[in-house]
Amino acid sequence: MQAENNKEIKKIIIVPGNFFVSRNYFSSPLIENLQQISVKEKITIYIAGVESNPIGLEYFKSLKNYFESNYNMIFIPLMDRPKSIIGRFTWYIKNNFLHKTATYRFNEINDFITHKRYKEITKLKIKNKFLWKTDIWPKYLGFPFSKSKLILKIIIRLLSSSITSQNQQISEHLREIKPDLLLLGDIQSPISFNYVALAKKFKIKIAGNVRTWDHLTKNGPVVPKLDEYWVWNPIMRKELEEFHGISKDKIFEVGSPQFDYYFFSKTNEENLIDYFKIKRPDKEFFLDKDAELIFFATNRSHRGIGEESIISHICENIALGKYPDKKINLILRSHPYDNTFNERFKQFDEYPFVKLFKSPDLSTFNPAEFRNDMIKVSLLLKRSKLVICGQSTFAIDSACTDTPVINISFDGDIKIDNNLSVKNRYNVDHYQKLISMDGTSVIEDFPSLDKEIASYLTQPDLKSSGRNLIKDNFAGFFEKLSSERITERIIKLID
């Protein structure tokens, strides 16, 4: 007991750096696991800000109060804005040229399908409301010798250099806190290169997480020479080895905490609702007990092209009783970054069987709101007979609950250039791998949509084995929850 009391207090800094990672970490069971090990293992946990930092003072105070009052975690700024002209210029060049150039060249060298699609779209030289800024990858980013590994190596060294990574606030954090572990939520972002370059000067252990499942074949090189690299699943492990040259003994499959809520038992689900005072989804959305539920995960307007006409078609068929189940409820769920959802889909509120489900706004991340949201989504997917979505992570969520998935691969009644079409968005490496497991139905017109809806409503076990493959290979589900595996890795690293 005396030895336990004299145990040295360890310190870790978590740098999520992005709202997506912040949601996965701090709106999932992981935050309770972190709190538990902070007490049991005597660890002081620091959270280094969120994306868009420096954020507004009031927002910063709100998040600081949330973490420190509820979980005894210390919330600190991610970084400060460079004050000198040279510092601002260096930061601008690093973010807007070096990082983008490294990404372009890395993708070009590896000949990713995703990169080819971006290049084709860039060639169009057209203006269109469905053309998104991230779809454009100017050729000058690869000039000259876009496939030169030597040039890429030089750029990565510049990205990783302490000269381009100077930031007084980060340096002060590391010097004053002296953390035993630095945990990065996104090992391909410029801010991670900054933190690693400065942390190496203090000989701090560093573990890094791949932010999400599509990034290793899209978002460029990872920060080199970390102590550990964390991935969701075996496919990402292979990509990290094959494309990024990371040694297999440094890679650990820890899953993603966002999927943890799918693997709770019925009893635990009841406890979750009661403990977090979540309104039961059936009551919140006025779902009919004897109706089948179709869950439509909408996308942002530039990615969910034609969704309004597709939903209108489904609603008319439900109203006319054209599907096998005569009583159907349809939930329309918004994308977290979609600020046009209410405007685009309010017309469907007129149908008594349609329920609009607005997700919390990611631009002002509120951990408690997103926890409620994640739990509600998991409960609704378990209740759903069918999920309809575009090229989306929701296919993985649906596989976790063995709910049939229809992938929309056409633009409804909208005519658009093939390169900008929803169909072309499936020409990406990560989703091609998912489709190859035959766990979803990819449909390209209204007749096949109606046929697949009817098939799944009458035979929900169709493609169940494929969905199981998706769950195992993408959600990275094991006997232990992702939250538990992550905290185990943390304890191992600081032991």
C-alpha positions, -999 to +999 in steps of 0.1 A: +000+000+000+029+023+009+045+017-026+012+025-042+009+058-023+045+068-033+039+060-070+052+088-091+026+110-109+029+106-146+017+131-172+003+128-207-007+154-233-034+144-257-035+165-289-067+156-307-063+186-331-096+179-348-133+180-339-137+145-354-111+130-331-123+151-302-158+136-307-144+100-309-122+105-278-143+126-255-179+117-264-172+080-261-165+056-232-128+064-236-132+096-216-144+076-185-116+051-191-091+080-191-105+094-159-103+059-143-066+054-152-058+089-141-069+081-106-057+044-105-024+049-122-018+084-109-017+102-143-023+139-149-040+143-183-037+174-204-060+181-234-043+204-259-072+223-275-092+215-306-092+223-343-093+260-352-073+269-321-067+296-309-105+295-305-127+322-290-121+329-253-157+320-242-156+287-261-122+279-246-135+286-211-165+264-218-144+234-228-119+241-201-147+240-175-162+208-190-130+188-189-117+202-155-150+201-136-163+167-149-131+147-155-103+165-137-084+169-170-065+201-177-075+219-209-047+239-225-045+258-258-034+238-288-009+265-299-006+302-303-007+322-335+029+330-346+035+366-337+065+376-359+062+381-397+087+353-402+068+329-379+035+337-397+051+332-431+067+299-420+034+286-407+016+296-439+042+279-461+041+248-439+003+244-441-004+257-475+025+244-495+048+219-478+020+198-463-001+199-494+029+192-516+039+162-495+003+149-497+001+153-535+035+136-541+029+108-516-004+100-533+011+103-567+040+079-559+016+053-545-008+057-575-039+058-553-073+056-570-084+086-548-056+107-562-065+099-598-100+110-592-088+144-578-066+149-608-094+142-632-117+167-614-089+193-614-086+190-652-123+200-656-116+237-649-153+243-644-173+262-618-202+243-603-220+244-569-212+207-565-174+213-570-158+214-536-125+231-528-110+199-514-117+182-548-091+204-564-054+194-563-034+218-585-007+201-606+020+226-594+020+207-561+038+180-579+062+202-600+088+191-609+091+153-609+060+144-590+071+108-584+105+117-571+109+099-537+140+121-530+120+153-533+093+139-511+119+128-485+133+164-485+098+179-480+090+155-451+123+165-435+113+202-438+079+194-423+096+176-395+122+202-389+124+221-356+130+252-378+095+250-394+079+238-362+088+266-338+059+277-316+065+293-283+033+281-266+039+244-276+076+247-264+065+261-231+038+234-226+064+207-232+091+224-211+068+231-181+047+200-181+075+175-190+050+149-202+058+112-201+037+106-232+024+127-261-007+112-278-016+125-312-051+122-326-041+127-362-006+118-373-010+134-408-018+169-398+007+198-398+001+205-361+013+169-353+045+175-372+050+206-350+044+188-317+066+158-327+096+180-338+095+199-305+087+168-283+118+150-297+140+177-282+127+168-248+129+130-255+092+124-248+075+092-258+051+097-287+021+075-298+000+086-328-034+076-340-046+075-376-076+099-375-100+078-397-102+049-420-097+067-454-067+088-445-038+065-452-046+064-489-056+101-492-040+124-466-003+120-473+026+108-452+024+102-415+048+118-389+079+096-389+097+079-361+070+077-334+072+051-306+038+036-316+013+040-344-024+032-337-049+021-363-085+010-363-082-023-381-061-049-400-066-031-433-052+001-420-023-018-404-014-032-438-017+002-454+006+017-428+032-010-434+029-011-472+026+026-481+041+044-452+069+020-444+061+017-407+076-014-390+049-039-380+061-041-344+053-004-339+017-007-352-012-015-328-048-021-337-069-002-311-102+002-330-121+034-328-141+045-297-169+058-319-180+022-324-180+012-287-216+020-281-227-007-306-213-035-285-231-028-252-257-053-240-294-045-237-289-040-200-260-016-205-281+003-231-308+009-205-282+021-180-267+044-206-300+061-213-308+064-176-274+076-165-270+102-192-307+112-191-311+107-228-346+109-241-355+075-255-352+077-293-386+059-300-403+086-280-382+115-292-389+107-328-425+095-323-417+062-339-446+038-343-440+006-324-454-016-352-436+002-380-404-008-397-376+019-396-355+030-425-325+052-415-313+076-443-279+091-435-278+123-456-246+140-467-235+176-473-251+191-504-219+188-526-216+151-517-252+140-514-262+153-549-298+145-557-307+132-523-338+154-521-352+137-552-343+102-540-359+108-506-390+122-524-392+091-545-390+069-513-416+089-495-441+087-524-436+049-525-441+046-487-472+068-489-486+047-517-478+014-499-455+001-527-430-015-504-436-049-487-440-034-452-470-011-454-461+008-422-427+024-424-410+052-405-382+071-423-355+090-403-334+115-422-302+121-403-279+152-410-242+152-416-224+170-387-209+195-411-241+202-430-256+236-422-282+234-450-300+203-436-331+220-423-335+241-455-330+211-479-352+186-461-379+205-442-403+197-471-404+161-459-416+170-425-451+171-441-451+133-443-463+119-409-439+090-412-408+111-418-386+122-388-358+147-391-327+140-370-304+170-368-269+160-355-250+184-333-229+211-350-192+201-352-181+237-356-189+242-319-179+208-304-198+200-272-187+166-258-220+160-239-242+167-269-222+144-291-223+116-265-260+118-265-260+118-303-237+088-306-258+068-282-290+077-300-275+067-334-264+033-320-299+027-306-317+038-338-294+016-360-302-014-338-339-006-343-336+000-381-346-025-407-324-008-434-298+020-438-295+041-469-265+063-474-239+076-499-202+068-497-201+070-459-187+057-427-223+048-418-218+016-438-194+005-410-218+017-383-246-003-399-224-034-402-218-032-364-255-037-358-259-061-388-283-036-404-286-039-442-270-011-462-279+004-495-252+027-510-266+054-533-245+057-564-265+081-586-276+117-585-314+112-584-330+135-611-300+159-613-278+158-644-242+165-637-207+159-651-196+123-644-165+134-627-185+153-601-212+126-598-219+107-566-210+076-586-175+089-591-170+093-553-169+055-550-136+056-570-115+058-538-093+032-523-109+028-489-144+024-502-135+000-530-121-023-503-153-020-483-175-028-514-153-058-522-166-075-490-201-077-505-218-064-474-236-035-491-258-030-522-245-003-545-274+010-566-273+033-597-310+041-605-345+044-591-357+009-602-328-009-585-333+013-554-369+001-551-359-035-558-332-035-531-355-018-505-381-045-511-355-073-509-341-061-476-375-055-460-385-091-467-350-107-463-330-087-438-303-115-436-292-108-472-255-100-473-252-105-435-219-124-439-205-095-459-216-070-432-198-092-406-166-089-427-170-051-428-174-050-390-143-071-384-121-055-410-131-019-406-146-013-372-118-034-358-140-051-332-123-074-307-133-089-274-124-056-257-138-022-265-116+003-283-116+025-252-101-003-231-074-011-257-064+025-259-060+030-221-041-003-220-016+010-245-012+043-226-005+024-193+020+002-212+038+032-227+042+052-194+049+021-172 
